[in-house]
C-alpha cells in the first residue's frame, strides 16, 4: 500500500464495471483493511466510489472529509458530476462527464491526494 502523502497508483484503483469485479475488489479491501476505492462504467459515463467502511481502521479525518465534500460539491456545480452521495465515510459520484477510465482514475487520484494532504497537514 502507498504511504500517506503519495499519490495512489492508478493500478490500485480497480475498474468495477462488472458486479463480480466490484465484489472481489471490496472483499480484497476488507481483507487488506483498506479503504475501498473504485471506478465503474455506467453506460457512456463513469462512477467513482470511496468507502471507508471496508476498513476497520480509523475513519477518514474530519479535515479530509471537509476537503472531499468541497471537491465533490465543486464537481457537481461545474457539471462534471451529475449525482453525488456523501457521508463522512462514503462518497459515490455518478455520471461523471469524463470519457475514459484513465480520466476517472485521475479524478480519484487527485481527490485522494488532496484529502490525504488535508489529513496530514500538507
C-alpha positions as CSV (number, residue, x, y, z in Angstrom):
1,X,0.0,0.0,0.0
2,X,1.2,3.5,-0.6
3,X,2.4,5.6,2.3
4,X,0.4,8.7,3.3
5,X,1.2,11.7,1.1
6,X,2.0,9.7,-2.0
7,X,-0.4,9.5,-5.0
8,X,-2.4,6.3,-5.2
9,X,-1.1,4.4,-8.2
10,X,-3.7,4.0,-10.9
11,X,-3.2,0.3,-10.9
12,X,-4.6,0.2,-7.4
13,X,-7.9,1.7,-8.4
14,X,-9.9,-1.1,-9.9
15,X,-12.4,-0.9,-12.7
16,X,-15.5,-2.5,-11.0
17,X,-17.9,-2.2,-14.0
18,X,-18.8,-5.9,-13.7
19,X,-20.5,-6.9,-10.4
20,X,-18.0,-9.7,-9.9
21,X,-15.1,-7.2,-10.1
22,X,-16.8,-4.9,-7.5
23,X,-17.4,-7.8,-5.1
24,X,-13.8,-9.1,-5.5
25,X,-12.3,-5.6,-5.1
26,X,-14.4,-4.8,-2.0
27,X,-13.6,-8.2,-0.5
28,X,-9.9,-7.5,-1.1
29,X,-10.1,-4.1,0.5
30,X,-11.7,-5.7,3.6
31,X,-9.1,-8.4,3.7
32,X,-6.3,-5.8,3.5
33,X,-8.1,-3.5,6.0
34,X,-8.0,-0.7,3.4
35,X,-10.4,2.0,2.3
36,X,-12.3,0.8,-0.8
37,X,-12.0,2.9,-3.9
38,X,-13.1,2.1,-7.4
39,X,-14.4,3.3,-10.8
40,X,-17.1,1.7,-12.9
41,X,-18.6,2.4,-16.3
42,X,-22.3,3.1,-16.3
43,X,-23.4,3.4,-19.9
44,X,-21.4,6.2,-21.5
45,X,-20.4,7.7,-18.1
46,X,-18.3,6.7,-15.2
47,X,-18.9,6.3,-11.4
48,X,-16.5,6.7,-8.6
49,X,-16.9,5.1,-5.2
50,X,-14.9,5.6,-2.0
51,X,-16.0,3.6,1.1
52,X,-14.1,3.8,4.4
53,X,-16.4,1.2,5.9
54,X,-14.3,-1.6,4.3
55,X,-11.5,-0.7,6.7
56,X,-11.6,-1.3,10.4
57,X,-9.0,1.3,10.9
58,X,-9.7,4.9,11.8
59,X,-12.2,6.8,9.8
60,X,-11.3,9.5,7.3
61,X,-10.1,12.6,9.3
62,X,-12.6,15.4,9.5
63,X,-10.3,17.8,7.7
64,X,-10.1,15.4,4.8
65,X,-13.8,14.8,4.8
66,X,-14.4,18.6,4.5
67,X,-12.0,18.8,1.6
68,X,-13.6,15.9,-0.2
69,X,-17.1,17.2,0.3
70,X,-16.0,20.7,-1.0
71,X,-14.4,19.0,-4.1
72,X,-17.5,16.9,-4.8
73,X,-19.7,20.0,-4.5
74,X,-17.5,21.8,-6.9
75,X,-17.6,18.9,-9.4
76,X,-21.4,18.9,-9.2
77,X,-21.6,22.7,-9.5
78,X,-19.5,22.7,-12.7
79,X,-21.4,19.8,-14.2
80,X,-18.5,17.2,-14.1
81,X,-20.6,15.1,-11.8
82,X,-24.4,14.9,-12.1
83,X,-25.2,12.9,-9.0
84,X,-23.3,12.6,-5.7
85,X,-24.0,10.9,-2.4
86,X,-21.8,11.8,0.5
87,X,-21.4,10.7,4.1
88,X,-18.5,11.0,6.5
89,X,-17.1,7.7,5.4
90,X,-18.6,7.2,2.0
91,X,-18.7,9.1,-1.3
92,X,-20.3,8.0,-4.5
93,X,-20.3,10.1,-7.7
94,X,-22.3,9.0,-10.7
95,X,-22.5,10.1,-14.3
96,X,-19.1,11.7,-14.4
97,X,-18.6,13.7,-17.6
98,X,-15.2,12.1,-18.4
99,X,-14.6,10.0,-21.5
100,X,-12.2,7.3,-20.2
101,X,-11.1,5.1,-17.3
102,X,-7.8,7.0,-17.1
103,X,-9.7,10.3,-16.7
104,X,-11.9,8.8,-14.0
105,X,-8.9,7.3,-12.3
106,X,-7.1,10.7,-12.5
107,X,-10.0,12.3,-10.8
108,X,-10.0,9.8,-8.0
109,X,-6.2,10.1,-7.5
110,X,-6.5,13.8,-7.3
111,X,-9.2,13.7,-4.7
112,X,-7.4,11.2,-2.6
113,X,-4.2,13.2,-2.8
114,X,-6.0,16.4,-1.7
115,X,-7.8,14.6,1.1
116,X,-4.5,13.0,2.2
117,X,-2.8,16.4,2.2
118,X,-5.6,17.8,4.4
119,X,-5.3,14.9,6.8
120,X,-1.6,15.1,7.1
121,X,-1.4,18.9,7.1
122,X,0.4,19.2,3.7
